[in-house]
Amino acid sequence: MRKIYSVLVENRSGVLSKVAGLFARRSFNIDSLVVGETDDRTVSCMTIVSNGDERTLQQIEKQLNKKIDVIKVKTFDEPDAISRELMLIKLRYNKTNRRDIMENCDIMGAQIVNIAKSTMLVQICDEPENIETFIGMMRSISIVEIARTGTVALPKCTE
Amino acid sequence: MIGADAMAKSLAAEGVDVLFGYTGAAICPFYDALERDTDIHGVLVRTEQNAAHMASGYARLTGKVGVCVVTSGPGATNLLTGIATAFADSIPLVCITGQVNSSLIGSDVFQEADITGAAESFVKYSYLVRNAADIPRIFKEAFHIAGTGRKGPVLIDVPQDVQEAPIQKFSYPESVSLRSYKPTVKGNTVQIRKVISELASAKKPLICAGGGVISSRAEKLIREFAHRFDIPVVSTMMGIGVMPTEDQLYFGMVGNNGEPIANYAMNNSDLLLVVGARVADRAVNRPDLITENKVLVHIDVDPAEIGKNVGPTIPLVGDIGHIFSEMLKQESIAKVPENHSGWLNELYNTKGASDAKKAKKNSEYADPKTVIEAISRLMDENGVYVADVGQNQIWSCRYHQVRGGRFMTSGGMGTMGYAIPAAIGARIACPGRQVIAVCGDGAFAMSMMELATMNQENAGIKIVVMTNRRLGMVREYQTYHLDGRYPMVRIESEPDLELLARAYGLPYLKLDGGSDIDKVVTAFLRQYDAAILDVSVDPDEDTPR
């Protein structure tokens, strides 16, 4: 089972290490962990994606809540959230595959943001699943390197 | 005024009267200010770990937050085992460490250790102080965090330059404001009512009391509750003393090393109230047995403990004292039967059958059971009994009879060498009370340096050393798990305990198979001040199974 934790924490030095340390110490998995400031400069938001059985996922929430630097923990399942990830991917290209790459980028909504004689840099922002699909499409072309942000997510709007 | 003055004055504002520590360059400004600004007495220990154990003994007896203060680097790392021990047993401590100058942090200079990093997984919270002006707020928060909710150790690491930095004026905050820390005290009323309705229909209810009951100071309430509704009680190791041992509703300690009747009661109850206990492996090694065919109620102040090791039917978060008084106030409590004689008779009958199996033997050695029973019987009614770790601990848990006093031990961490320093801390907290430390010869070797601290502080405790020239608990484990191979458990060439006692100026008494146990124990307990009782125990003696 996968779970997304949106964790509001005090924006202080050492807090990331305390939260990451908690996951290591209790053998909780981290699929991805993203930290950024919120509209309140004293508060950061950590988006953590984890997996495990139900008891583990519940323990993660409880143990996070126990941390004194943690202000609030929101938990949600993937279908109830909008999740996004940004990836930069550098590709080696040549005359024969250039068209192909551009078409694939079009289909997936990716943009070429930087280009040189034999390499280009493509950016894509999408659901983590689609990022994986895009990587799969590019695998037959020569991938030079990849940088991914990890997942950020917020629960869907309900009124 | 400098940062160190603010530290000392903050401790005074918290009502601290004694602290335990070891000095060094990086904490010198603080100790200077402590003498300059306050009447707080500093107890100089002989090794830092014991500063934390003494503070723990002090905290457990007084209910106040214990304080220990050591220097940077090795001083701080020596303290770690003590911090972890307090964390495992939820003992409130504020641990203060000196640190190298702020500008040098991270450069691996002399006596620098990243102590907040090292201690992270076994402190409730930690601070690395960057500005002297933050000291009053941080100290206020630290005492609040350590002593509320699920109690535990809080670490404050203070660089030397912060201790020496000038500050304008000292004003101690009246209250704390921590948006992210609000422990639940009151139990949820809906859940409380559910528990009562289960109690009303249960035929075989049982209370399993853990250390949380003592931590919440709710022993009296649990006793009254059990007696009003005629409900039997068992305890975990940390819960020993919640009920007097001789109470007819008390059936002893549960677990691997517990009373068979206590485990029988756990497994055969139809409603089990686990109160302030973690349900960890040594107490319940088969969680399925306490969840099958019964309603399990788990009451704890720490929501993370509930569902961690067993999934309860009814979780109930809050302070135990609050929850039990709230239960008694509910109207529906009138429906709970006040007689469970059928269930109690089942327990008495089963207990009688297993008691009969115990047999005594004759030998050149003293029988630990008889010795511990004699100590319990002959010690002061309100005396404090501190058991160390190992066979002596199991014998103590099984045979020590708590009457009006306290029983303390290192339950969660099982830290050898805990008893002597914790007993000294307890004696310093309550100079009028008789305090007895019981340890093996292994743990005695780990903590005997503190006999000097004891003498220096006039904090005489009675020390019982179970001498069997073995690390007995491991030796016993090896019998069953290593097919009778016994590596690394023989402790030979120990110093002559009688001469050692003389070196520390202490009376020495000895017990072996030929001794009149009551006579020797009486003589030992009647010593005006500290004394050592050397009990010669059979190296092959096992703990009860």
Interface residues (C-beta under 8 A of the other chain):
Chain A: E10 G14 S17 K18 G21 L22 R25 R55 Q58 Q59 K62 Q63 N65 K66 I68 D69 V70 I71 K72
Chain B: T116 G117 E120 S121 K124 Y125 L128 I145 L178 R179 S180 Y181 D302 P303 A304 G307 K308 G311
